[in-house]
C-alpha cells in the first residue's frame, strides 16, 4: 500500500477526478445568498481569513453573519 490506498480505490479516485461538476451560481450580496442557499442544509462551511496576529482572531464579516443567522450548523475553516 502506497500512500494509504490500495491500487483499486486509487484507480476509482483517478477516474472520478475528471467528472464534470455543476454548481448553481447565484448573484447578490454573499451573506444573504449563503444563508438562503443553506436553508435546507445540515452544515454550512465558510472560510475565515485574517491578516496578522490580531486580525486572524477575528471573523470576517461574511463568516460572522453566517454564524449568527444560519439555521444550520456553521463550520468556519481557517
C-alpha positions as CSV (number, residue, x, y, z in Angstrom):
1,X,0.0,0.0,0.0
2,X,1.5,3.3,-1.1
3,X,0.1,6.5,0.3
4,X,-2.5,4.6,2.3
5,X,-4.6,3.5,-0.7
6,X,-4.6,0.1,-2.4
7,X,-4.5,0.1,-6.2
8,X,-8.2,-0.5,-6.6
9,X,-9.5,2.6,-4.8
10,X,-6.7,4.8,-6.3
11,X,-8.0,3.8,-9.8
12,X,-11.5,4.8,-8.7
13,X,-10.3,8.1,-7.5
14,X,-8.4,8.7,-10.6
15,X,-11.5,8.0,-12.7
16,X,-13.6,10.4,-10.7
17,X,-11.1,13.3,-10.8
18,X,-12.3,14.4,-14.2
19,X,-16.0,14.1,-13.5
20,X,-17.6,17.4,-14.5
21,X,-19.3,19.2,-11.7
22,X,-22.0,21.8,-12.0
23,X,-22.6,24.2,-9.1
24,X,-25.5,26.6,-9.1
25,X,-24.4,30.2,-9.3
26,X,-26.3,32.9,-7.5
27,X,-25.9,36.7,-7.7
28,X,-26.2,39.0,-4.8
29,X,-24.5,40.1,-1.6
30,X,-22.7,37.0,-0.2
31,X,-24.1,36.8,3.4
32,X,-27.8,36.6,2.5
33,X,-27.1,34.4,-0.6
34,X,-25.2,31.9,1.6
35,X,-27.9,31.9,4.3
36,X,-30.6,31.3,1.7
37,X,-28.6,28.5,-0.1
38,X,-28.0,26.8,3.3
39,X,-31.7,27.0,4.4
40,X,-32.2,23.2,4.0
41,X,-28.6,22.2,4.7
42,X,-27.3,20.4,7.7
43,X,-23.9,22.2,7.6
44,X,-22.6,25.4,6.0
45,X,-18.8,25.6,5.6
46,X,-17.4,29.1,5.2
47,X,-13.8,30.4,5.2
48,X,-12.3,32.9,7.6
49,X,-9.1,34.8,6.8
50,X,-7.4,37.4,8.8
51,X,-4.2,39.4,8.3
52,X,-1.7,39.5,11.1
53,X,-1.9,38.0,14.6
54,X,-4.7,40.1,15.9
55,X,-6.9,40.2,12.8
56,X,-6.5,36.4,12.5
57,X,-8.5,36.0,15.7
58,X,-11.5,38.0,14.2
59,X,-14.1,36.5,11.9
60,X,-14.6,38.0,8.5
61,X,-17.9,39.9,8.3
62,X,-19.4,37.2,5.9
63,X,-18.4,34.4,8.3
64,X,-19.7,36.3,11.3
65,X,-23.1,36.9,9.5
66,X,-23.4,33.2,8.6
67,X,-22.6,32.1,12.2
68,X,-25.2,34.5,13.6
69,X,-28.0,33.9,11.1
70,X,-27.8,30.4,9.6
71,X,-30.4,27.9,10.7
72,X,-28.0,25.0,10.3
73,X,-24.6,24.3,11.9
74,X,-21.7,26.5,10.5
75,X,-18.1,25.5,10.3
76,X,-15.6,28.3,9.9
77,X,-12.5,27.0,8.2
78,X,-9.2,28.8,8.5
